[in-house]
Amino acid sequence: MRTSRKKRLLAAGTAWAVAAAGAVAISFGLAGSASAGEFLVNGGLESGSLAPWTCSGATGSVVTGHAHGGSYALAGAASSTDTAQCTQTVAVAPNTTYTLSAYVNGAYVYLGVNGGSSTWTPSTGGAYQKLSVSFTTTATQTSATVFTHGWYGQGTYYADDISLDGPGAPSSSPSVPGSPSPSASASASASASASASASASASASASPSGSATSPPPAGSHALVGYLHASFANGAGYMKMSDVPDSWDIIDLAFGEPDSITSGNIHFNRCPAAQCPGVESDADFKAAIAAKQAKGKKVLLSIGGQNGEVQLTTTAARDAFVSSVSSIIDKWGLDGLDIDFEGHSLSLNTGDNDFKNPTTPVITNLISAVKSLKAKYGANFQLTMAPETFFVQLGYQYYGSGPWGGQDPRAGAFLPVIYALRDDLTLLHVQDYNSGSIMGLDGQYHNMGGADFHIAMTDMLLAGFPVAGNTANMFPPLKPSQVAIGMPANTYAGNGYVAPAVVNQALDCLTKGTGCGSYTPRAGKQPNLRGLMTWSINWDNYNANEFSKNFHTYFG
């Protein structure tokens, strides 16, 4: 991750450019009763109009001649720039399980709930097919936004007989679909007011198409930085107590294994001989607790440039879980950052499906992290800092390829991200020390300009076909799960850009302005979580340029 990295020369491959546009969700409150029943309004489109469904752009319409039942169906005109996402928001009860279903016709039609489960069908051969997915609301959740959408460049899809079934159904139906009565409107308003935090998590930021539904609340952006806690370099040592409060997530660099395949991780603090003025263990732990009392998160980062980790066996997996737990417990940490580099992750020959990996170093890592998440619960913070080689390169190449001969590490982080996406707090890919990477526009992008950060981040927000296979799509992450990794200065890594260029990239990604030659396929994403940098120490060395600019931009 850090001060040096071999640059990789990437061969050209087949491009597949996609685009995206935002979708808007609406609130529609419904009074509940004790009986089970239907929660959606106009799910069969038999009103002859869309309301209360809202579709991105002008992509949605109600048509005849394509219905599954009745006379009307929803038609979503997916294009190269829009998945034609249509949404409806309804009132739901906390701690309650609901089933969402629909009949769909078309290629790559998705059905799901924002912030929760989703499903899709690759093709229906011109016939309707039923999709169904269940989800359980949180303890405080009182609203949910459901969606359906197609996929880029796949043409018009149809959806009909969309249903959200669960307990506590409406005691009476609105007299006119899409025209709620005063009492229903009041219920929606009260529900939205009473559950602002629930709405932010349950129906917020993005659907599987990466489309933002509302601006983020104040303070939702995060600044992430690595603290040189176990070694010294030219940036100098910094005590935990001296880390400015501008940093929201502090990654302790690094936890490393006893041997590459042991799985036994240790975290050794920097010795006084290397780090003059280093604080005692007691002061270090007390400073961590003080940061946490201010709402900051302190994580153990495992790996880095020298910490190669290969969980080749279940014994190594179990040692990883045990040793990482001990470190977290000893220092009272909030979670784990996975910064596996070098040869830590690679795919065995023939392991070509990122959704169903078979390579032990991949499956054991996934299993280990799930065990840690289960042990520490919902507040466990999980972040990842892979290099572009292990993520965005997967758009062109995945593993050794169908015929062998490719670098087996290409895209090797994709199965890990995919399997842990529901547990993932933040993915901040290292947009530095990178070779040229092809973006969704079919062009190669190089470090040192705003376009590189825009293109690399857009791939995470829009999703992409793995190895160019449109039948094998890596789905988008929520914007709230994505931060951009940048070096704090020219000493920290190749690819440093000045604050003005950082802001240009942020303007394009969050506001849709100043995008230069690359237009984001995911549209503007105001809920983009923030920035990560290597490192807090290097930023301090550089008069805190990076962190000051972050807070000047986001407030």
C-alpha positions as a Python dict, from the first residue, in 0.01 Angstrom:
ca = {
    (1, 'M'): (0, 0, 0),
    (2, 'R'): (272, 223, 90),
    (3, 'T'): (598, 382, 0),
    (4, 'S'): (677, 176, -307),
    (5, 'R'): (500, -65, -533),
    (6, 'K'): (581, -243, -855),
    (7, 'K'): (389, -91, -1138),
    (8, 'R'): (199, -342, -1343),
    (9, 'L'): (163, -308, -1717),
    (10, 'L'): (-184, -412, -1821),
    (11, 'A'): (-271, -546, -2162),
    (12, 'A'): (-560, -408, -2358),
    (13, 'G'): (-890, -597, -2355),
    (14, 'T'): (-1246, -574, -2476),
    (15, 'A'): (-1435, -274, -2340),
    (16, 'W'): (-1794, -263, -2236),
    (17, 'A'): (-1908, 88, -2147),
    (18, 'V'): (-2213, 145, -1931),
    (19, 'A'): (-2386, 443, -1777),
    (20, 'A'): (-2628, 521, -1498),
    (21, 'A'): (-2872, 783, -1379),
    (22, 'G'): (-3029, 861, -1044),
    (23, 'A'): (-3367, 748, -921),
    (24, 'V'): (-3601, 925, -685),
    (25, 'A'): (-3800, 748, -412),
    (26, 'I'): (-4129, 881, -276),
    (27, 'S'): (-4290, 834, 65),
    (28, 'F'): (-4642, 696, 88),
    (29, 'G'): (-4758, 613, 441),
    (30, 'L'): (-5026, 354, 513),
    (31, 'A'): (-5209, 282, 835),
    (32, 'G'): (-5165, -79, 950),
    (33, 'S'): (-5394, -352, 1080),
    (34, 'A'): (-5321, -685, 1242),
    (35, 'S'): (-5395, -893, 933),
    (36, 'A'): (-5148, -987, 664),
    (37, 'G'): (-5187, -830, 324),
    (38, 'E'): (-5063, -602, 51),
    (39, 'F'): (-4844, -298, 121),
    (40, 'L'): (-4777, -165, -227),
    (41, 'V'): (-5013, 71, -408),
    (42, 'N'): (-5082, 16, -777),
    (43, 'G'): (-4861, -292, -787),
    (44, 'G'): (-5054, -426, -1085),
    (45, 'L'): (-5046, -89, -1266),
    (46, 'E'): (-5420, -126, -1324),
    (47, 'S'): (-5479, 242, -1249),
    (48, 'G'): (-5334, 301, -1595),
    (49, 'S'): (-5074, 541, -1453),
    (50, 'L'): (-4741, 510, -1274),
    (51, 'A'): (-4829, 688, -949),
    (52, 'P'): (-4717, 635, -681),
    (53, 'W'): (-4422, 469, -858),
    (54, 'T'): (-4138, 704, -953),
    (55, 'C'): (-3895, 614, -1229),
    (56, 'S'): (-3554, 758, -1313),
    (57, 'G'): (-3562, 1023, -1583),
    (58, 'A'): (-3849, 960, -1822),
    (59, 'T'): (-3776, 589, -1851),
    (60, 'G'): (-4093, 445, -1701),
    (61, 'S'): (-4440, 414, -1851),
    (62, 'V'): (-4757, 209, -1821),
    (63, 'V'): (-4838, 6, -2133),
    (64, 'T'): (-5099, -233, -2263),
    (65, 'G'): (-5036, -550, -2460),
    (66, 'H'): (-4758, -669, -2230),
    (67, 'A'): (-4943, -742, -1906),
    (68, 'H'): (-4889, -1051, -1697),
    (69, 'G'): (-5229, -1004, -1536),
    (70, 'G'): (-5503, -752, -1609),
    (71, 'S'): (-5454, -494, -1881),
    (72, 'Y'): (-5146, -291, -1785),
    (73, 'A'): (-4778, -341, -1705),
    (74, 'L'): (-4480, -126, -1616),
    (75, 'A'): (-4236, -72, -1903),
    (76, 'G'): (-3886, 43, -1815),
    (77, 'A'): (-3685, 172, -2109),
    (78, 'A'): (-3331, 81, -2001),
    (79, 'S'): (-3063, 247, -2213),
    (80, 'S'): (-2688, 278, -2224),
    (81, 'T'): (-2716, 558, -1969),
    (82, 'D'): (-3005, 451, -1744),
    (83, 'T'): (-3125, 124, -1588),
    (84, 'A'): (-3484, 257, -1577),
    (85, 'Q'): (-3519, 211, -1204),
    (86, 'C'): (-3868, 254, -1057),
    (87, 'T'): (-3928, 284, -683),
    (88, 'Q'): (-4203, 308, -426),
    (89, 'T'): (-4164, 380, -55),
    (90, 'V'): (-4413, 242, 197),
    (91, 'A'): (-4460, 237, 572),
    (92, 'V'): (-4353, -86, 741),
    (93, 'A'): (-4333, -217, 1095),
    (94, 'P'): (-4004, -269, 1285),
    (95, 'N'): (-3868, -622, 1333),
    (96, 'T'): (-4103, -760, 1071),
    (97, 'T'): (-4041, -991, 774),
    (98, 'Y'): (-4185, -898, 435),
    (99, 'T'): (-4185, -1071, 98),
    (100, 'L'): (-4143, -870, -220),
    (101, 'S'): (-4239, -1038, -547),
    (102, 'A'): (-4302, -943, -909),
    (103, 'Y'): (-4340, -1091, -1253),
    (104, 'V'): (-4076, -959, -1491),
    (105, 'N'): (-3997, -994, -1858),
    (106, 'G'): (-3666, -891, -2010),
    (107, 'A'): (-3291, -930, -1973),
    (108, 'Y'): (-3123, -849, -1640),
    (109, 'V'): (-3432, -738, -1451),
    (110, 'Y'): (-3374, -661, -1083),
    (111, 'L'): (-3613, -660, -787),
    (112, 'G'): (-3516, -556, -435),
    (113, 'V'): (-3531, -319, -140),
    (114, 'N'): (-3290, -32, -85),
    (115, 'G'): (-3037, -114, 182),
    (116, 'G'): (-3138, -480, 179),
    (117, 'S'): (-3186, -788, -36),
    (118, 'S'): (-3228, -804, -411),
    (119, 'T'): (-3255, -1061, -685),
    (120, 'W'): (-3241, -1060, -1063),
    (121, 'T'): (-3295, -1271, -1371),
    (122, 'P'): (-3041, -1277, -1658),
    (123, 'S'): (-3302, -1350, -1923),
    (124, 'T'): (-3663, -1461, -1947),
    (125, 'G'): (-3670, -1554, -2312),
    (126, 'G'): (-3962, -1324, -2388),
    (127, 'A'): (-4182, -1476, -2116),
    (128, 'Y'): (-4269, -1353, -1769),
    (129, 'Q'): (-4080, -1500, -1476),
    (130, 'K'): (-4152, -1454, -1108),
    (131, 'L'): (-3889, -1296, -881),
    (132, 'S'): (-3921, -1303, -504),
    (133, 'V'): (-3708, -1180, -215),
    (134, 'S'): (-3768, -1152, 159),
    (135, 'F'): (-3629, -901, 406),
    (136, 'T'): (-3666, -823, 775),
    (137, 'T'): (-3686, -465, 899),
    (138, 'T'): (-3461, -335, 1175),
    (139, 'A'): (-3573, -257, 1529),
    (140, 'T'): (-3637, 109, 1441),
    (141, 'Q'): (-3732, 89, 1074),
    (142, 'T'): (-4070, 232, 973),
    (143, 'S'): (-4031, 273, 597),
    (144, 'A'): (-3885, 76, 308),
    (145, 'T'): (-3818, 161, -56),
    (146, 'V'): (-3862, -118, -307),
    (147, 'F'): (-3732, -105, -662),
    (148, 'T'): (-3722, -276, -996),
    (149, 'H'): (-3485, -192, -1281),
    (150, 'G'): (-3326, -330, -1594),
    (151, 'W'): (-2965, -308, -1702),
    (152, 'Y'): (-2758, -82, -1922),
    (153, 'G'): (-2807, -129, -2293),
    (154, 'Q'): (-3044, -424, -2253),
    (155, 'G'): (-3356, -249, -2379),
    (156, 'T'): (-3706, -230, -2237),
    (157, 'Y'): (-3813, -461, -1957),
    (158, 'Y'): (-4163, -520, -1822),
    (159, 'A'): (-4281, -570, -1463),
    (160, 'D'): (-4629, -652, -1342),
    (161, 'D'): (-4819, -775, -1036),
    (162, 'I'): (-4559, -633, -799),
    (163, 'S'): (-4645, -722, -441),
    (164, 'L'): (-4510, -650, -93),
    (165, 'D'): (-4673, -891, 148),
    (166, 'G'): (-4647, -890, 525),
    (167, 'P'): (-4833, -857, 855),
    (168, 'G'): (-5013, -537, 953),
    (169, 'A'): (-5171, -461, 617),
    (170, 'P'): (-5357, -136, 549),
    (171, 'S'): (-5700, -122, 714),
    (172, 'S'): (-5837, 43, 402),
    (173, 'S'): (-5706, 122, 57),
    (174, 'P'): (-5657, 479, -68),
    (175, 'S'): (-5952, 577, -285),
    (176, 'V'): (-5731, 678, -576),
    (177, 'P'): (-5394, 509, -628),
    (178, 'G'): (-5124, 771, -613),
    (179, 'S'): (-5353, 1029, -453),
    (180, 'P'): (-5327, 959, -79),
    (181, 'S'): (-5595, 1092, 150),
    (182, 'P'): (-5507, 1363, 406),
    (183, 'S'): (-5479, 1096, 674),
    (184, 'A'): (-5245, 888, 463),
    (185, 'S'): (-5031, 1190, 385),
    (186, 'A'): (-5016, 1277, 752),
    (187, 'S'): (-4914, 922, 831),
    (188, 'A'): (-4636, 940, 574),
    (189, 'S'): (-4512, 1269, 714),
    (190, 'A'): (-4519, 1144, 1071),
    (191, 'S'): (-4349, 822, 971),
    (192, 'A'): (-4071, 1007, 791),
    (193, 'S'): (-4022, 1243, 1084),
    (194, 'A'): (-4016, 967, 1344),
    (195, 'S'): (-3772, 747, 1158),
    (196, 'A'): (-3513, 971, 1000),
    (197, 'S'): (-3230, 749, 1113),
    (198, 'A'): (-3405, 434, 998),
    (199, 'S'): (-3476, 582, 656),
    (200, 'A'): (-3111, 677, 623),
    (201, 'S'): (-3006, 315, 668),
    (202, 'A'): (-3297, 121, 525),
    (203, 'S'): (-3391, 316, 216),
    (204, 'A'): (-3099, 544, 164),
    (205, 'S'): (-2811, 623, -49),
    (206, 'A'): (-2831, 363, -319),
    (207, 'S'): (-3001, 69, -472),
    (208, 'P'): (-2810, -204, -658),
    (209, 'S'): (-2787, 42, -948),
    (210, 'G'): (-2593, 278, -723),
    (211, 'S'): (-2853, 551, -757),
    (212, 'A'): (-2867, 809, -479),
    (213, 'T'): (-3208, 895, -340),
    (214, 'S'): (-3130, 1189, -112),
    (215, 'P'): (-2843, 1405, 11),
    (216, 'P'): (-2655, 1263, 310),
    (217, 'P'): (-2722, 1401, 655),
    (218, 'A'): (-2468, 1639, 806),
    (219, 'G'): (-2156, 1465, 929),
    (220, 'S'): (-2212, 1151, 722),
    (221, 'H'): (-1892, 1195, 519),
    (222, 'A'): (-1585, 1023, 658),
    (223, 'L'): (-1213, 1094, 648),
    (224, 'V'): (-1006, 776, 679),
    (225, 'G'): (-635, 761, 747),
    (226, 'Y'): (-363, 513, 837),
    (227, 'L'): (-149, 572, 1144),
    (228, 'H'): (207, 436, 1143),
    (229, 'A'): (170, 249, 1470),
    (230, 'S'): (416, -38, 1428),
    (231, 'F'): (704, 115, 1232),
    (232, 'A'): (887, 438, 1154),
    (233, 'N'): (969, 614, 828),
    (234, 'G'): (1042, 963, 703),
    (235, 'A'): (699, 1089, 803),
    (236, 'G'): (786, 1059, 1170),
    (237, 'Y'): (604, 894, 1458),
    (238, 'M'): (277, 1038, 1587),
    (239, 'K'): (119, 954, 1920),
    (240, 'M'): (-241, 841, 1911),
    (241, 'S'): (-332, 1130, 2140),
    (242, 'D'): (-184, 1374, 1885),
    (243, 'V'): (-397, 1251, 1595),
    (244, 'P'): (-627, 1543, 1503),
    (245, 'D'): (-999, 1495, 1556),
    (246, 'S'): (-1049, 1559, 1186),
    (247, 'W'): (-992, 1185, 1128),
    (248, 'D'): (-1310, 978, 1153),
    (249, 'I'): (-1158, 633, 1100),
    (250, 'I'): (-803, 560, 1215),
    (251, 'D'): (-643, 243, 1079),
    (252, 'L'): (-352, 111, 1285),
    (253, 'A'): (-80, 2, 1046),
    (254, 'F'): (-12, -286, 1059),
    (255, 'G'): (-103, -627, 1192),
    (256, 'E'): (121, -886, 1027),
    (257, 'P'): (146, -1267, 1033),
    (258, 'D'): (418, -1471, 1202),
    (259, 'S'): (459, -1644, 868),
    (260, 'I'): (277, -1604, 540),
    (261, 'T'): (53, -1909, 579),
    (262, 'S'): (20, -1934, 959),
    (263, 'G'): (-281, -1706, 991),
    (264, 'N'): (-143, -1598, 1329),
    (265, 'I'): (-153, -1217, 1330),
    (266, 'H'): (48, -1000, 1567),
    (267, 'F'): (42, -626, 1625),
    (268, 'N'): (368, -490, 1762),
    (269, 'R'): (388, -126, 1851),
    (270, 'C'): (683, 74, 1722),
    (271, 'P'): (984, 31, 1954),
    (272, 'A'): (1137, 338, 2115),
    (273, 'A'): (1464, 279, 1928),
    (274, 'Q'): (1282, 347, 1600),
    (275, 'C'): (1017, 585, 1728),
    (276, 'P'): (1158, 828, 1985),
    (277, 'G'): (884, 963, 2211),
    (278, 'V'): (655, 663, 2159),
    (279, 'E'): (390, 649, 2432),
    (280, 'S'): (340, 361, 2674),
    (281, 'D'): (91, 84, 2604),
    (282, 'A'): (-136, 225, 2874),
    (283, 'D'): (-130, 573, 2720),
    (284, 'F'): (-184, 431, 2373),
    (285, 'K'): (-490, 237, 2488),
    (286, 'A'): (-624, 536, 2680),
    (287, 'A'): (-586, 756, 2370),
    (288, 'I'): (-781, 503, 2163),
    (289, 'A'): (-1064, 514, 2415),
    (290, 'A'): (-1057, 894, 2410),
    (291, 'K'): (-1093, 896, 2031),
    (292, 'Q'): (-1382, 653, 2052),
    (293, 'A'): (-1553, 871, 2312),
    (294, 'K'): (-1555, 1144, 2045),
    (295, 'G'): (-1723, 912, 1795),
    (296, 'K'): (-1407, 811, 1610),
    (297, 'K'): (-1342, 452, 1501),
    (298, 'V'): (-1005, 283, 1549),
    (299, 'L'): (-938, -30, 1345),
    (300, 'L'): (-661, -285, 1309),
    (301, 'S'): (-528, -286, 953),
    (302, 'I'): (-381, -620, 848),
    (303, 'G'): (-136, -658, 564),
    (304, 'G'): (28, -364, 396),
    (305, 'Q'): (329, -384, 173),
    (306, 'N'): (518, -633, 386),
    (307, 'G'): (241, -823, 562),
    (308, 'E'): (156, -1097, 316),
    (309, 'V'): (-124, -1321, 446),
    (310, 'Q'): (-236, -1646, 282),
    (311, 'L'): (-505, -1842, 466),
    (312, 'T'): (-441, -2162, 274),
    (313, 'T'): (-591, -2396, 536),
    (314, 'T'): (-880, -2401, 780),
    (315, 'A'): (-623, -2411, 1060),
    (316, 'A'): (-479, -2082, 934),
    (317, 'R'): (-833, -1944, 911),
    (318, 'D'): (-904, -2034, 1272),
    (319, 'A'): (-570, -1892, 1388),
    (320, 'F'): (-653, -1569, 1207),
    (321, 'V'): (-988, -1537, 1385),
    (322, 'S'): (-835, -1615, 1724),
    (323, 'S'): (-533, -1385, 1694),
    (324, 'V'): (-724, -1093, 1544),
    (325, 'S'): (-985, -1123, 1819),
    (326, 'S'): (-713, -1109, 2082),
    (327, 'I'): (-569, -789, 1933),
    (328, 'I'): (-910, -625, 1904),
    (329, 'D'): (-991, -717, 2264),
    (330, 'K'): (-654, -608, 2401),
    (331, 'W'): (-675, -257, 2260),
    (332, 'G'): (-1053, -218, 2256),
    (333, 'L'): (-1070, -166, 1879),
    (334, 'D'): (-1379, -111, 1664),
    (335, 'G'): (-1304, -351, 1382),
    (336, 'L'): (-1079, -462, 1101),
    (337, 'D'): (-927, -319, 783),
    (338, 'I'): (-817, -571, 520),
    (339, 'D'): (-517, -439, 331),
    (340, 'F'): (-401, -758, 162),
    (341, 'E'): (-144, -687, -108),
    (342, 'G'): (127, -861, -307),
    (343, 'H'): (51, -1232, -333),
    (344, 'S'): (-194, -1258, -44),
    (345, 'L'): (-488, -1317, -275),
    (346, 'S'): (-483, -1503, -605),
    (347, 'L'): (-727, -1734, -779),
    (348, 'N'): (-666, -2098, -858),
    (349, 'T'): (-691, -2204, -1221),
    (350, 'G'): (-1053, -2270, -1309),
    (351, 'D'): (-1192, -2050, -1029),
    (352, 'N'): (-1377, -1818, -1267),
    (353, 'D'): (-1701, -1730, -1082),
    (354, 'F'): (-1652, -1447, -834),
    (355, 'K'): (-1993, -1522, -679),
    (356, 'N'): (-1895, -1881, -596),
    (357, 'P'): (-1519, -1888, -529),
    (358, 'T'): (-1338, -2214, -461),
    (359, 'T'): (-981, -2098, -392),
    (360, 'P'): (-893, -2164, -24),
    (361, 'V'): (-718, -1830, 40),
    (362, 'I'): (-1038, -1659, -77),
    (363, 'T'): (-1299, -1879, 92),
    (364, 'N'): (-1105, -1897, 419),
    (365, 'L'): (-1070, -1520, 436),
    (366, 'I'): (-1442, -1475, 376),
    (367, 'S'): (-1522, -1732, 643),
    (368, 'A'): (-1281, -1574, 892),
    (369, 'V'): (-1424, -1226, 852),
    (370, 'K'): (-1780, -1356, 883),
    (371, 'S'): (-1681, -1526, 1209),
    (372, 'L'): (-1538, -1200, 1342),
    (373, 'K'): (-1850, -1013, 1238),
    (374, 'A'): (-2069, -1270, 1412),
    (375, 'K'): (-1860, -1247, 1728),
    (376, 'Y'): (-1863, -868, 1760),
    (377, 'G'): (-2204, -793, 1613),
    (378, 'A'): (-2355, -510, 1413),
    (379, 'N'): (-2116, -241, 1540),
    (380, 'F'): (-1811, -424, 1402),
    (381, 'Q'): (-1644, -198, 1143),
    (382, 'L'): (-1511, -367, 830),
    (383, 'T'): (-1308, -174, 572),
    (384, 'M'): (-1095, -286, 280),
    (385, 'A'): (-809, -117, 96),
    (386, 'P'): (-725, -328, -211),
    (387, 'E'): (-520, -205, -503),
    (388, 'T'): (-683, -137, -840),
    (389, 'F'): (-516, -451, -975),
    (390, 'F'): (-734, -662, -748),
    (391, 'V'): (-1061, -480, -814),
    (392, 'Q'): (-1110, -260, -1122),
    (393, 'L'): (-877, -468, -1339),
    (394, 'G'): (-1140, -740, -1299),
    (395, 'Y'): (-1345, -551, -1556),
    (396, 'Q'): (-1105, -684, -1820),
    (397, 'Y'): (-934, -984, -1663),
    (398, 'Y'): (-1030, -1224, -1386),
    (399, 'G'): (-781, -1470, -1244),
    (400, 'S'): (-581, -1678, -1487),
    (401, 'G'): (-864, -1655, -1738),
    (402, 'P'): (-1060, -1922, -1925),
    (403, 'W'): (-748, -2048, -2100),
    (404, 'G'): (-486, -1973, -1835),
    (405, 'G'): (-186, -1749, -1873),
    (406, 'Q'): (-322, -1435, -1705),
    (407, 'D'): (-201, -1308, -1368),
    (408, 'P'): (-414, -1509, -1119),
    (409, 'R'): (-432, -1208, -889),
    (410, 'A'): (-632, -1001, -1137),
    (411, 'G'): (-963, -909, -977),
    (412, 'A'): (-895, -1143, -684),
    (413, 'F'): (-1057, -911, -429),
    (414, 'L'): (-1393, -918, -610),
    (415, 'P'): (-1521, -1242, -451),
    (416, 'V'): (-1423, -1113, -107),
    (417, 'I'): (-1602, -782, -156),
    (418, 'Y'): (-1905, -955, -302),
    (419, 'A'): (-1938, -1212, -26),
    (420, 'L'): (-1897, -950, 249),
    (421, 'R'): (-2090, -664, 87),
    (422, 'D'): (-2364, -674, 353),
    (423, 'D'): (-2101, -654, 628),
    (424, 'L'): (-1880, -397, 456),
    (425, 'T'): (-1853, -54, 616),
    (426, 'L'): (-1620, 99, 358),
    (427, 'L'): (-1426, 4, 49),
    (428, 'H'): (-1148, 248, -25),
    (429, 'V'): (-947, 119, -319),
    (430, 'Q'): (-595, 256, -345),
    (431, 'D'): (-609, 492, -642),
    (432, 'Y'): (-230, 513, -635),
    (433, 'N'): (78, 306, -715),
    (434, 'S'): (-133, 177, -1003),
    (435, 'G'): (-81, 101, -1366),
    (436, 'S'): (-324, 213, -1634),
    (437, 'I'): (-676, 78, -1582),
    (438, 'M'): (-960, 70, -1833),
    (439, 'G'): (-1278, 247, -1723),
    (440, 'L'): (-1638, 190, -1822),
    (441, 'D'): (-1586, 429, -2113),
    (442, 'G'): (-1351, 180, -2277),
    (443, 'Q'): (-1055, 413, -2228),
    (444, 'Y'): (-740, 361, -2021),
    (445, 'H'): (-702, 600, -1729),
    (446, 'N'): (-375, 694, -1561),
    (447, 'M'): (-288, 827, -1218),
    (448, 'G'): (-225, 1194, -1160),
    (449, 'G'): (-556, 1351, -1268),
    (450, 'A'): (-918, 1376, -1166),
    (451, 'D'): (-1030, 1137, -1443),
    (452, 'F'): (-851, 844, -1280),
    (453, 'H'): (-1031, 889, -948),
    (454, 'I'): (-1364, 954, -1121),
    (455, 'A'): (-1340, 650, -1348),
    (456, 'M'): (-1215, 410, -1080),
    (457, 'T'): (-1479, 520, -828),
    (458, 'D'): (-1758, 511, -1085),
    (459, 'M'): (-1684, 143, -1150),
    (460, 'L'): (-1766, 69, -786),
    (461, 'L'): (-2083, 280, -792),
    (462, 'A'): (-2217, 157, -1126),
    (463, 'G'): (-2099, -204, -1123),
    (464, 'F'): (-1934, -378, -1414),
    (465, 'P'): (-1922, -707, -1608),
    (466, 'V'): (-1637, -921, -1477),
    (467, 'A'): (-1388, -1005, -1751),
    (468, 'G'): (-1624, -832, -1994),
    (469, 'N'): (-1895, -1096, -1943),
    (470, 'T'): (-2229, -914, -1928),
    (471, 'A'): (-2390, -1227, -1784),
    (472, 'N'): (-2157, -1206, -1484),
    (473, 'M'): (-2206, -862, -1335),
    (474, 'F'): (-2025, -734, -1027),
    (475, 'P'): (-2307, -536, -861),
    (476, 'P'): (-2262, -177, -745),
    (477, 'L'): (-2188, -84, -388),
    (478, 'K'): (-2388, 175, -201),
    (479, 'P'): (-2225, 520, -224),
    (480, 'S'): (-2215, 521, 157),
    (481, 'Q'): (-1981, 219, 135),
    (482, 'V'): (-1731, 385, -97),
    (483, 'A'): (-1442, 622, -26),
    (484, 'I'): (-1158, 723, -259),
    (485, 'G'): (-802, 625, -162),
    (486, 'M'): (-534, 888, -232),
    (487, 'P'): (-176, 953, -115),
    (488, 'A'): (-136, 1248, 121),
    (489, 'N'): (168, 1386, -61),
    (490, 'T'): (432, 1299, -319),
    (491, 'Y'): (638, 1107, -62),
    (492, 'A'): (346, 886, 38),
    (493, 'G'): (290, 719, -300),
    (494, 'N'): (272, 759, -674),
    (495, 'G'): (-42, 930, -792),
    (496, 'Y'): (-60, 1231, -562),
    (497, 'V'): (-291, 1507, -683),
    (498, 'A'): (-326, 1861, -547),
    (499, 'P'): (-636, 1969, -350),
    (500, 'A'): (-788, 2140, -654),
    (501, 'V'): (-779, 1809, -844),
    (502, 'V'): (-924, 1623, -545),
    (503, 'N'): (-1210, 1872, -542),
    (504, 'Q'): (-1264, 1836, -916),
    (505, 'A'): (-1307, 1462, -874),
    (506, 'L'): (-1546, 1512, -582),
    (507, 'D'): (-1746, 1773, -773),
    (508, 'C'): (-1796, 1532, -1060),
    (509, 'L'): (-1885, 1232, -846),
    (510, 'T'): (-2109, 1405, -593),
    (511, 'K'): (-2250, 1699, -791),
    (512, 'G'): (-2217, 1596, -1154),
    (513, 'T'): (-2013, 1905, -1241),
    (514, 'G'): (-1663, 1954, -1381),
    (515, 'C'): (-1637, 1595, -1499),
    (516, 'G'): (-1390, 1655, -1779),
    (517, 'S'): (-1359, 1373, -2032),
    (518, 'Y'): (-1529, 1106, -1819),
    (519, 'T'): (-1901, 1109, -1743),
    (520, 'P'): (-1995, 886, -1448),
    (521, 'R'): (-2231, 607, -1543),
    (522, 'A'): (-2373, 605, -1189),
    (523, 'G'): (-2473, 971, -1204),
    (524, 'K'): (-2407, 1215, -923),
    (525, 'Q'): (-2371, 1053, -584),
    (526, 'P'): (-2392, 1303, -296),
    (527, 'N'): (-2381, 1013, -49),
    (528, 'L'): (-2027, 915, -152),
    (529, 'R'): (-1876, 844, 189),
    (530, 'G'): (-1549, 1032, 165),
    (531, 'L'): (-1173, 995, 128),
    (532, 'M'): (-898, 769, 255),
    (533, 'T'): (-530, 855, 258),
    (534, 'W'): (-195, 699, 321),
    (535, 'S'): (-132, 832, 571),
    (536, 'I'): (-212, 1043, 879),
    (537, 'N'): (162, 1072, 942),
    (538, 'W'): (237, 1189, 589),
    (539, 'D'): (-50, 1436, 605),
    (540, 'N'): (91, 1578, 927),
    (541, 'Y'): (431, 1601, 757),
    (542, 'N'): (261, 1799, 478),
    (543, 'A'): (99, 2056, 711),
    (544, 'N'): (-230, 1860, 711),
    (545, 'E'): (-310, 1965, 354),
    (546, 'F'): (-522, 1658, 279),
    (547, 'S'): (-737, 1664, 592),
    (548, 'K'): (-784, 2040, 587),
    (549, 'N'): (-902, 2029, 227),
    (550, 'F'): (-1143, 1744, 307),
    (551, 'H'): (-1315, 1946, 579),
    (552, 'T'): (-1311, 2263, 373),
    (553, 'Y'): (-1493, 2074, 99),
    (554, 'F'): (-1745, 1878, 307),
    (555, 'G'): (-1774, 2121, 596),
}
